[in-house]
Amino acid sequence: MDMYILAKRFSIITLFAAIFAITFSAVVVHNGGGGTQSHFGASYTCLERNGTFCAPSVQ
């Protein structure tokens, strides 16, 4: 009986974690794209929002 309760609690916690992960990834995708991006500490600014490549920012 204890394993049944433990499995039930684990399932509920896993379900909430999955819902949080899906919601968080949707927020990141919605707010992401364009702007300044960082890759291994180098800061880049996307000059073309529709393109897939970014150029280093000109100072």
Buried (B, 14 or more C-beta within 10 A) or exposed (E): EEEEEEEEEEEEEEEEEEEEEEEEEEEEEEEEEEEEEEEEEEEBEBEEEEEEEBEEEEE
